[in-house]
Amino acid sequence: MRMLRLIAATILCVATQAARANDSEPAWRASALALVPAGYVAGTAYRTEGSTGYLALYPATSNDPKTPASAFAARQALVVTLTADATRAISAELRPRTEPDSDNDDTDFARLHAELAAKRATLPAGTESCDLGAWSIDKDPNGLNVRAEPSAKARVLGTLPPPYRLKLGGAENTPEGGWLTEFRIIGFRDGWFLIEGARPPGKDYEDEKRYPRSAPKPYAGRGWVASNKVGAAYANGATRMGGLFQAPFIDAKWMPAQRELGGALDTDGGPKRIFACSGYWGLVESHDGVRGWWRALCSNQVTNCS
């Protein structure tokens, strides 16, 4: 049911997002940038009402892995006083952004994030609620440790197998690097992902009747893994393709980024690194070094998640 709601939200958002990507900025935005307070980055000028403009703002540290932003945090806007013809900014004031945005096409994802926010009480204290697909990229033959707390000193609950090179006499579908162990990311804290539901590597892609009983079995319960041992593929989060956002919101500053083999970022391939998560967003680094937020990551090892 969760996946069906996510797909529905994606379909409803795609057309409007494509149109928004091609919208021209209002004339007043350029002059308003000089009024942005220190420590903030300007995003979209999301509304103009007469001689008042509204500019989305997010903390400059929103895409810093040490201080990642939260998709559940209260937002702020720069409320800009404009000239009578609404072409230039005269003054501006930073205010809480509490009013609903009538032009926001992101309502369905807002509902999904509200559901995740409600689940925070079921997670360990201080954990950011997330919902992303991912896999282990750890090649240690002993496997990736899943720990009881987000610390390298915490008790080991179990392990996730390294890449598994299944051999079935030529009938296998094993990729060159072996099957990776997939799981769901349900939380984040201090450089660690809270995961659950790990699946035996490759079992979902091979002939179930021939999948060996001797295949490695991952720890499938809930536990913590280091973020630098986790990878994923880009999925279609119904946002603007071709780059990353400075904060986990669709009206944050958008930054062009490239795929591993070149070309604008899309659902082919995955990020170089995953640093953090918040809701359905992942803080990632693209292969050309751009660090920002992408909405929706998946763990499909056979095809893209478009």
N, C-alpha and C positions, 0 to 999 in steps of 0.2 A: 504493500500500500504506500509506503514512504517513497519508493521509486516511482510509482505511478504519479504521485503528486508532484515529484520533482520534474518528471517528463512533461506533465501538463503545464507547469510553470514555465518551463523552457520554451515550449511551443508558443505560448501566449506572448512571451517577451521578444522573440527573435525578430519579427517584422519591425516592431517599433524601435528596437535597438539599432537595426540596420539604417533606419531612417534618421535616427538621432545622430549616428556617426557622420552623416553627411550634412547635418544642419550647420549653418554658419553661425559664428558667435555674434552676439549683439554688439553694436558699435561701442557701447560704453565699457565693455569688459577690459579692453586694453588700458584705458586710463585708470580703471579701478585697481589694477595690479599694483600700482604704486602705493595704494592704501592698505595693502595686506599686512597685518601685524607680523612682527618678527616671530619666528617659530612656527609659522603656518605656511601651507602650500595651497594655492588656489586651484579649484577644480572647475566645474561647469558653472556658467552663469545660467541658473536654472529657471529664473522667472524675471519678468519685467512687468511692473504695474504702474503705469503712468510715469511719474518721475522718481520711482523707486526700483532699484534692481537688487537681485538676490544672488550672491556668489557663494557657492559651496567652498568651505575651507576645512582642511584637516591638518592635524599636527605634522610637522616636518619629520618627526620620528616614526611615522606610521608604518614605513617599510623598512625599519631598522630591526633586524632579528633580535636585538637585545631589548627592544621596547615595541613589539608589534602592536598594531592597533586592534581594536575589537569591533566586530560587526554589530555588537550589542550596545556599544557605548552611545551616550547622548551626543548629538551632533551640534555643530555651530555653523552659522552663516555670517557673511559680511553683508550687512544691509546698507546699500549704497544710495545716497541721495544724488539724483541726476539733474542735469540741465533740463529745461523745459521741453526740449526736443528729444530728450532721452538718448543723447549721443555721447555725453561725457560725464565722468564722475566728479562730484564736487566735494563730498565728504563721505565717511563711512563709519559704521559702528559694528563691533562684533557682538552678536546676540545668540542666545540659545535657539536652536532650530527645533521648535516643538510643533509647529503647524503642519498638517498634512500637505504634501505637494500634489496638487491636482494634475500636474503634468507628468508625475512619476509613473512609469509603466512597470515598476518593480514591485507592485503590490503583492503578487503571488509569492515571490521570494521573501517578502517581508513577513508573510504569514508563516512560511516554513521556518524562518529564523526565530519567530516568536515561539514556535513549538520547541525548537532546540533550547531556547532560553529557559523555558519551563523545566527542562530536564537537568538544568544545572544543579538542582538540589540532590540529584541522584549520583553526582560525580564527587570525587574528593575535593575538599576545600581548595579554592584558588584555581580550579581547573577551568579553562576556556572550553566551552562546548563546541564540538565540531562534528561533521558528518562527511567523510571523504573516503574513497577507496585508495588503497596503496599496497606496496609490497616491500619486502626486505631486499636490500641491495648488498647486504653483508656477505662476503665470500669466505669468511672464517669457516674452516671445515667443521668446527665445533658448534656452529650455529650462532644466531643472534640471541643474546640474553634478553628475556622479558622479566622485568623487575617489579617488585611490590611497590616501590616508590620511585619518583623521578630523580634518581640519584645513582651514580655508578657504584656506590657503596651499599645500595639496598639489596635485600634478599632476592635471589634469582628464583622465579617461579617456574620457569621452563625455558625452552629455546625455540627459535624458528629456524628451520633447515636452510643451509646454503643452497645455491642453485643446484637443481636436481636434473641430471642428464639421464632421463629414462630411455631404456633400450628395449624395443619389442620386435626385434628382427626386421626392422624397416617399416613396421606398421605404425610407429609412433609419430607424433607431431612435434616432438621436442625442438625448440629453437636452438640455435647454435650455442648460446650461452647457458642453456638449461632453463628449466621452469623455476620461476621465483615464487616465494611463499606470499600469498595475498591475505589481506585482512582489512578491517574497517578501522579508521581513525575516529575516535569519539571524543577526544579531548587533547588539550595541550597545556603544558606548564613548564616554564624554565628550560626550554630546549629539549623537552621530552614529549613524545606522543603517547597518549593513552589509547590502547588498541584492544580489539576483541575479535572473535570469530575467525581466527586464522584457518586457512584451508590447506590440506596437503598439496604440495607443489605439483601443478599440472593435472591434478585429478579432474578438474572441471573441463579440461580440454582433450583428454584422452578417452579411449574406450574404457568405460567404467568396469566392464567385465574382465578386461585384461590388465587393469591397473594393479600393480603388484601389492600384495599384502605387506611385503617387506619395505615398501616405500617409506621414507621418513615421515613421521607424524609430528606436526607442530603443536606447541602449547596453544590451545584454542580459547583459553579463558581471558579475562581482563588483566592487563598489566601495562607496564611502561617500557618503551624502547627509545633509544637516542635518536634524535631527529636526523642526524647525519648518516644514519643507516637505512633511511627510508626513501623510496622513489615512487613514482606514479606516472600516469599518462594524463595529458590534458583532456578534459571532457567539455562538452558544450554546455556552458553555464548561461547561455542567452545574453551574453555581453558582447561588446565590441571586440572583434577578432583583430589580430595583428600586433597586440602589445599587452602590457600589464598596467594595472591601476596603482596609484601611489598609496591608496587606502582601500579597505574592503567595502567599497561603495561604488556604484556605477557612475556617480557624478564627481568622483575624485579625479585628479589629474591623470591623464592617460599617456603612457610612454611606449613608443614603438619598440618591438623586440623581435628577434629572429629565432627560427628553429635551428636545431643542431646542424642540419645539412643546408641551411640557408633558406631564404624566403620568409615572409611574414608569419608570425606565430599563429598557429591554428590547432586543430585537434589531432594533427599528425605528430606523434612523439610526445615527449615529456620534458619537464624542466631539468636543469643541471643539478639543482639543489632544492629541497623543500625545508624551509626554516621553521615555519609555524603555521597555525590554522586558526580560523575563527568562523564559526558557522559553516557555511558551504564554501568558504574561501580558503585558499592556501597562499601563504607568503612564499614565493619561489624566486629563484634566479634563473634567467634564461641562459642559453648557451653562449650568447654574445655579451653576457655580463649585466643585463638589466635586472634590477631587483624590484619586485612589486607583487601585486595580488592578482590571482586568477581565480575565477569562480568555477568550481566543480573540477575535481580530480577523480580519476577512476583507476581500476587495476586490471583492465582487459589486456591480456598479453597476445591476443590473436588479431584484433582489429582495432580501429580507433573508436573513440566514444563520442561520435558526433550526434 
